[in-house]
């Protein structure tokens, strides 16, 4: 499949897999937009392989998760090296990696997150939670920054890009607590659960509801902190990329804010934000992008160096 067809395939993938990201991606310049789609296509395919899903929907048991992870690594490595795999999302990654010089180490770091899921891993501590969020989402933030023209050596900006990925993933975890529990997964740190008096084997017991809501709100608050850090990093991006990132931050940040406001409704139903609010963020983000925000100190925040050091 040639580049043009891979871009079309990737566009269909993001439109089906994430309306929020699809809408925000249209604010990029055309070259950056196409590369964002290509990268998304690969990320989505890896996530689906790991979770037995179709564009993020319908999680099912993967018969041999270790084999799926090994295949993911093999095809990613081949595509990164310029080989054709015959698998469109992986070939899409090969193109964007070659065009933007995305390090293979970042791709492998992302796959490491899926490997954690494959072995039924659960975080013990808050640090473990952040390490997982780095692998499955912070890495994507870093790769997207490189797609937007940031050097792979610009560690400060990559840290801010990672922060946005962390914010997105913390919101995802907060939204999906009940769905993950049904699938036998839990991303709430065991230390948090113990402190809240929640039995991890009976987490959805109605007796734990108030304590569980408090932990979900804690995730939402953390998502807000990392969203704000990421916003100040957007000042380093070209205008259209800055606009797109600020819109995505607002749109996805609203999910965390809506979860907290719902007071536990996220345990019964999936929380969405309206199309009107998403369009509102596109307008609001345009104004925000005109003025480069003041840099925020992120010394108190978790940093991806800890995940890299522990790898």
Buried (B, 14 or more C-beta within 10 A) or exposed (E): BEBEEBBBBBBBBBBBBBBBBBBBBEBBBEEBBBBBBBBBBBBBBBBBBBBBBEBBEEBEEBEEBEEBBBBBBEBBBBBBEEEEBEBBBBBBBBBBBEBBEBBEEBBBBBBBBBBBBBEEBBBEEBBBBBBBBBBBBBBBBBBBBBBBBBEBEBEEBBBBBBBBBBBBBBBBBBBBBBEBBEEEBBBBBBBBBEEBEBEEEEBEEEEBEEBBBEBBBBBBEBBBBBBBBBBBBBBBBBEBBBBBBBBBBBBBBBBBBBBBEBEBEBBEEEBBBEEEBBEBBBEBBBEBBEEBBEEBEBEEBBBBEEBEEEE
